Structure formats: structure tokens, C-alpha cells
């Protein structure tokens, strides 16, 4: 059955107008099949700023007159690039709230460990370090270090994929796309403590309190167990 008579020929101008009406009247979903969703609606929010997260623990260290802050967070993110974007977003939000010489964000899976001593090695899905003046931080040569483990976490929240470290250009592109970085929700700040929202801790890195005395923050936080590197402590 023919819906348009064979003798009816629409002009090019009319066809363009009809196409415009279809797009404006809700045909964007169909058009996205041909053009691509991101080209019409833009990329999903998680592809730009990552996903929502929850603060697990915040540790403040004093080392040689410097103030270091480490924040452990957990999130449900199956893709490694989403995890590292989440960690970068949290680092930016945290840096806007508190003055420190070094900021470190360690991202865990929702199913990851509840005790800080276990939040290391394969439990880490992404990690970000930020220093406004990296020259004063041992082992750091650039303001940012950002890395993640590719692939989805296992059922117990461990990561076994390939490790990737972002270039400074990649980090710059991600960070500049975040207009107002948002921090994670923090149950601990509201008095809740259930292993997923533990309160902040204060330690002195000069005296090795809590096993942090021998840390070099720019070392590979997640791989010391496999390569025998001792730059990060073995007992978070």
C-alpha cells in the first residue's frame, strides 16, 4: 500500500521543514539511532562527572609541617573511566572545601571492604592525588595523578583488570568539563557510623601513627602488594 501518491513530489524546502517538525515534536529518539544520542542530547552525566558516592573514611595526616588528607569513598561504577572521573570530581570538591598540601581520593566498590585496614590493593578501583604545589610532595612531579583499574569489580568488590594511568592532558580535559564538582554524601558527618560512614581520623605521619609514617603518596597505592613496593603503607 502506498501512503504517498506517486505523482506527489515534495519540494526540498518542504522536506526540510517536515524533518524539523519531527525532531522538535519528539522524534529525537528515532534520530538518535542514526546520529547518536550524545550528538543530540550530550553524553550521560556519569560520562562527564562520574556517579554518586559515599564517604567511608577521611584521614588527616601531618607530615613535616604539611597537611595531607586522604578520603576513602565507595561507589557503584562498573566502568573504570567512570570510577576515575568520580574520584577526580571528589578531589576537586574536597579541595574547594579544605586547605591541604595533598589530597588523595581512594575509590572502592559498594561491595568492597568495610574496615580501613583492608582498603588497599585489589580493593581500590580508582585513585586520584592532587597537590597545588607538587614540588613539595615527595614523589610527585605534576599537580595530578589519576589511575584506575579497568573492568567491573568482582562480587566481593575486588578489581582484577588492567591498570591505567591518565595523562595530564586527559585529566585536564575531564576536570575542565566539571563546572561545579560535587562531593560524596557523608553519613559520618551526620553522626552515623556503620562501617560505610566512619568518622574522620587524625594521625601524625611524622611519628608513623596508624602505619602511615613511611608513605610516599605518589607511589602506586594499589600495586605494592604485587610488586613489593613499600612507598605506601601496608596497613590502612
N, C-alpha and C positions, 0 to 999 in steps of 0.2 A: 504494500500500500504506500502511495506517495502522499506525503503531507504537504509538499510544495509543488504547485503546478509546474510542469516542465517549461512553460513559456514565461514563468515569473522569474525575473533576474533582479536581485537586489544590487543596488549600486555599492561601491566600495565604502562610500561615506556612511550609508545606512548600516552596513555590516559592522563598521567600527562603533557606531552608536549603540547598536544592539549588544555588542560584546561588552561595552562599558556598563550598560544597564545590568547585564547578567552578573558582572563582578560585584557591582555595588549592591545588588539585591540578594547576595548570599551565595554566589557561585564561586567564592574564593576557595572553598574546599575542593571543588572539582578542578579549578585552575591550578591548585597546588599540586595535583597529580602530575601535571605537565611542567610546571615551572619550578616547583619545590616549595615546601612550606616555609623555610627560612627566608626565601626571597620575598615572600608576601607578608608574612606575619613577624618575621625576625626569629632568631634562634630561641629555643626554650630557655627560661630563666636559669635553670641548672647548668646549662652550657656556658653561661656567662659568669655567674657568681657562685655556682655550686648549690648545695642543698642545705636545708635546715640542720642544725646540730645542737648538741647538749654539752655543756661543760662538765667534765668529770672531776678535774682537779687543777688547781693553779698553784705553782710552786714559785716562790720568790727567793732568789739567791743573791748574796752579797759576796763579790769576789774581787779582791784587790781594789776596793773602792768603787767597783762597778755594780750596777743593779741589773740582774738578769731575771727574766720572767719566762717561765715555761707553762704553757697551758695544754692540758690533755682534753681532747674533745672526742665525742663519738657521733657518727652519722651513718645513715643508710645510703650508701652510694656504691653502685656496682661497677661503675667505670672509674678507672684511675685518674683520668683527666678531670672528672667532676670532683673527686676527692681532693686533688691538689688545688683546684680553684676554690673549694670550700676553705681549705687551710690558708690560702693566700688572703681570702676575704676576712677571715677571723683575725689574721695577723694585722691587717690594715685597721680593722675596727678596734682591736686591742691597743694598737699603737696610738690611736686617737684618744684613748681614754686614760692611759697611764704612761708616765715618763719612765723609760728604761734604756739601758745601753744595748741590750739584746733581747729580742722577742723570739720565742720558739713556740710553734704550734705543732703538736703531735696528734694526728687524727687516727682514731680507732674505729672499728666497725661496731654497729649496735650490739652484735653478739660477742664482742671482744671481752677481755678480762675486766674484772671489777676492782682488782687490787693493783695499786701502782707498781708494785714490785714485778708484776707480770706484763706491764705495758711497755714492751720492748721487742726487739727482734721482729718476728713474723706477725706480731700483733699490730704493727704500725703499717697503715695503708698509705699514708702521705705525711710529709713533714716539711715545714717551712721555717726558715731562720731569717730574721730581719734585723739589721743594725744601721742606724743613721750614719754612724761613723765606723765602718767595718775595719778600719786600720787599727783600732784599739782592741779589737776582739781577736784572740788567738785563733789562727786557722782560717779566718775569713778574709777574702780578697775583694768581695763585692757586697753591696748592700743586701742582696737577697740570695738565699739558697732555697731551692724548691725541688722536691723529688717525690716520687710516688711509685707504688708497685702496681703494675698493670694487671688487669683481670679481676674477676669477682672474688670476694672473700669466701673462705670455706664455712661450713656450718658452725664452727666454733670461733669464727671471726679472725682467722689467720689468713695471711696473704702469701701466696707461693709463686706469683707471676714474675715477669721480668722487671727489673728496676730501671726507672728513667729519671734523669735529672734535667730540668728545664734550663734552656739558655737564658741569658739576661734579656734578650730580645723577646723571647716567648713570655717571660714573666712580665715585662713592660707592657706587652700587648694585652695580657689578661688584666693586669692591675688598672690600666687606664680605661678599661671598659666598665669598671665598677665605680659608679658615680658616688654612692654612699654605702660603703661596706658595712654589713650588719654582723654583729657578734652572735655567738650562740646563746641560747637560753641557758640560764644558770640556776638550777634548783638549789644549789648550795647557798646562794645569796639570799634565799628566802627561808633559810633555816632547815631545808630538807637535806637529809643525808641517808642515802640508801645504797651507797656503792656507786651510783651513777651521778651523784651530785655532791661530792665530798667538798668540805670547806677548803679554803686556801691554806697553804703551808708556807712558813718562812724558815729558811735554812741558811747557814753560813757556808759558802763554798770554800772560804779560806781555811776552815777547820774540818772540812770533809763531812759536814753534817748530812746525814741521810745518804751517804755514799756518793755525793756529788763533787767531792773535793778535787778529783783528778780529771774533770771533764774538759774537753776541747769541743765547743758546741758545733763547729762546722764539720766535724767528722761524720761519717755515715752512721747515723743513730740506729738504723735498722739492721746493719750488717755486721756488727762487731762480733757477734757470736759465730758467724760462719767464717770470717777471715781472721779472727783473733785480734782485731784492733781494740785497743784499750782506751781510745780517746773519750768515749762516752762510758759512763758508769754502767756496771752490770746489774745494779740493784735499784732501779727506780722504785 
